[in-house]
Amino acid sequence: YGVNTLSFPKITVDYIALDATGNPITDLAKADFRVTETAQGGAPIDLTASVTHDCDVLQSDPEASIVIILDRSKSMDDDVQGRKRFDYAKDAIRAFVNQVKFTGETRVSLVTFSGTVETTVEWASSAKPIIDSLTKMKVLTNTNYVLPFEDPSKNIYDLFKKRPANLPKYVFFLTDGHPNPGIADVSVTKSESKFVSDNTQKLLAQGIRFYSVTILEPATHWTLEALSKGTGGKSIVTDETKLVDIMSFLALETQVRKICRITWVSPYTCTEQGRTRVAGITMLRGVNPTANVTVVTPPNSVSGVEISDPVLFCGDPAANQVSFANVTLTARGATFAATGQSISPSTYFRVVDWNFPFNQPTFAPFNLAPGAKRVLRVEFKQGSSQVFRQAELAFTGSPCPPKFTLVGGTGVVLLQSPVGGELFSTCDTILIKWAGVLPTQPVNLEYSDDGGATWKSIDPQATGLVYKWIAPRAGVNYKVRVSVSPVRQYAWATGLGGFGDETATSVAVLPSGFKVFATGFFEGNSKFGPVNVTGAAGNIDGYFVELDSDGKIIDPSKVLVLSGSASNEEKVIGCVVDNRGNYYVAGYYSSPSATFGPYSFSRGPLDQRNFFLFKFDSTGKLDWQAGSKGTATRISYAMLTDIGLQYDPAGNVTVIVAGKFQRYAEVGISRTGATVSSPAFPNAADRDFYVTYDSQGYPLAFTTGTKPTTGAYQQTSATDRLNFAYKTDIFRGPITFTPPGITLPNNSGPGSDDVYVNKEGSAPASSDVSDNIFSVKAPQLEFRPNKVTFQTIQQGQSTTATALLTNIGNFDVAVKSVTVAGANSADFQLSGNIIGQVVPAGKSINIELIFTPKGIGSRTALIEIAGTCGSPVQLSLDGLATAPCDVESIARENLGKVPLGQPRQQKVTCMIKNSGKVAISGNLRVPVPNADIVVRNA
């Protein structure tokens, strides 16, 4: 209990450990605890190594003077899960005093407040008087925090002066609302800050430790938190269901000889979602009990490095010339420790100053403190053709290492923001940023509010690489598109092949464009980048190559050659990429055994041809592999012609391989442990088939027949996220791609084919759209209930009622104005001032209302509260007022002298007089029964 995140990354919790008989366990140390944290949407992290443990030991007997201050405002009457909030509070007070050990001079007082303050029980020596006082206690009016501290005759300071000065003193302040009326309005200090400073000094002067417990509200009011912090107490926010436990723990804390706490170092998070986490604290004693506590870390626990230009445009120099651009890194939340970096590919980009303008040409590890900035200066050197180039600069380090895109040359425009997934307010200025063109070049900006089905103009001639835009209305299907006039040109072209014959089967690309994959097969000697392959005539082998975004094969390990142990046919038939950047490669082999780069496989003893399927993640790591085979008694022949992907509505991928088989084929073990196979056929006829696998490589079904038409199968052309087009095919003799004019020579002998892979930016590449939809939502307040009916009262008297003002939107809302309108607006008013009060998203504040009718009959009005960004909400008010009862009565009637034991009747002609306009009926009685006096109504 008592979670404290103020010193993040250190988190401290107080604890009380009890044995099976309810006695405190007092000999625990840090080795007796295991602590884990599980962030929302994340996996558990063991933080035991960072745990520290400390205790405060009391030297004297645990006697104490304790004052409980209980809020009796009207909002305490609200229903929560079928019970009144005030009932939860009374249960908590009962649990508190029952936990107190009334030994020696220990005493407890109960002070209650609303619009007034009273000392309900003064220095009880047992729990009973306090418990008895709660039985008939009712809620009253507003939430005047000031009264327990400043009332001239009933303040807590005077109350404590009646107790021995040497005893520990505690105040426990239990409330469900913010101060109402405001502290500045009713305090003699006329200021919340002065109220805090004055009372902190008074509390310290008398040695009083102040604790606050807040329910309903999303946070402790800052004045209570300051008083708690200033006196060594605690400020706790909880809900009604946990209130009893919290108060019980706090009661124990006042009298144990040892008050202990656990502290651990909590990790920073890279996302706002990660702030909410569950801490699991296990005591390594007995049955190892575990207590789970929800922790919401402060905003500064969200760390990361803010990049001034997530897509850094480095200029458009002439061929073989250079240009420069600066990018600023700003650490947020935590110190970012950079341990390394890489630029991929590094052909055209390099960092020439790692700490501009201090001329640091070589990277060295550095630390960037929260809020600190570092400027990098990047050089872009254009190639022999003036075309668009791109690369990625990625850091290693912690926490949350950043990466960003480097672009240079013209030919494409890149949308930097909004890219999708963002949430904006209708009051926010949405910053549209783009790169890839000169700041002076006009671009056409458009928006869609239906997910891209239709487009509307924002500005057809925007310049400057940035544009401030306010969405016209709320919506959840917004996208932005930026476009320039199309410029078609080739970025690069790469030749594959040697003296032999090569055939292309597919090209695929990651959505980012940073990796390009090409597949095919060849006969004879061949060459793939730096890798030379020797092959025999009549022997067909397959290839798979990975090229970087400049079309180069930099890493020889990214060239995978499919080679058999005999002169047979081995082919790689294709590669496809899924929407998460995983890629799948398929083919078949006919030799008794074969290798595919570092991977190997063998045919069954009777098999004639088997297929294979590999899945790699976006980094190139093998995820799983599958394939076909026969049995010791069944011949298998299976070759592939296609590989493809299908998606279900949730975005889950299914892999499809299709081709022809003969006789029989087993294709793997399903999730249930069953062998998935074809039917068995007695003859060697070719039959069409396809097999489906789930994303983890389990076969789903073997189906005879042609492949599904809905799959996205391998092709010899592909596009990336920027709509660059990639193509692979065969060519004979030199081939030139224009513009700008890239010529590939012929590496094969006469009559033989080579393969090319190229990249071009055609018309679609000159526009860029938000990757996903983003949302624009309006702040939204709601009254619960939306109508308040006051109890019937007489004209001129007052009554109160409450309502919850709830923020059901996605943004915090500050109250800007309160207006009461309607036929009887003068009869209704808000208790206190809530102007400026913030209602956090998803939270509520309590509104207290006063009804003082100026006339009789039905009285109605409407209260409107407006928040930031035009988010008004209305509450209907009504009440019934009766005419006042104006009654005059005689204060004293002298019945004269009457002999003892002799009855005498005396008529009083005017005991009461009705001076009002409403008839009064009823009977007179003696409120204090007395056998000597009997009243008979005439």
Secondary structure, 3 states (H helix, E strand, C coil): CCCECCCCCEEEEEECCECCCCCECCCCCHHHEEEEEEECCCCEEECHHHCEEEEEECCCCCCCEEEEEEECCHHHHCEECCEEHHHHHHHHHHHHHHHCCCCCCCEEEEEEECCCEEEEEEEECCCHHHHHHHHCCCCCCCECCCHHHHCCCCCHHHHHCCCCCCCCEEEEEEECCCCECCHHHHCCCCCHHHHHHHHHHHHHHCCEEEEEEECCCCCCCHHHHHHHHHHCCCEEECCHHHHHHHHHHHHHHCCCCEEEEEEEECCCECCCHHHEEEEEEEECCCCCCEEEEEEECCHHHECEEEECCCEEECCCCCCCCEEEEEEEEEEECCCEEEEEEEEECCCCEEEEEEEECCCCCCCCCEEECCCCEEEEEEEEECCCCCCCEEEEEEEEEECCCCEEEEEECCCCCEEEECCCCCEEECCCCEEEEEECCCCCCCEEEEEECCCCCCCEEEEEEECCCEEEECCCCCEEEEEEEEECCCCCEEEEEEEECCCCEEEEEEEEECCCCCEEEEEEEEECCEEECCEEECCCCCCEEEEEEEEECCCCCCCHHHEEEEEECCCCECEEEEEEECCCCCEEEEEEECCCEEEECCEEEECCCCCCEEEEEEEECCCCCEEEEEECECCCCCCEEEEEEEEEEEECCCCCEEEEEEEEEEEECEEEECCCCCEEECCCCCCCCCEEEEEEECCCCCEEEEEECCCCCCCEECCCEEECCCCCEEEEEEECCCEEECCCCEEECCCCCCCCCEEEEEEEECHHHHEEECCCCEEEECCCEEEECCEEECCCEECCCCEEEEEEEEECCCCCEEEEEEEEECCCHHHEEECCCCCCCEECCCCEEEEEEEECCCCCEEEEEEEEEEECCCCCEEEEEEEEEECCCCEEECCCCCCCCCCCCCCCCCCCCCCEEECCCCCCCCCCCCCCCCCCCCCCCC
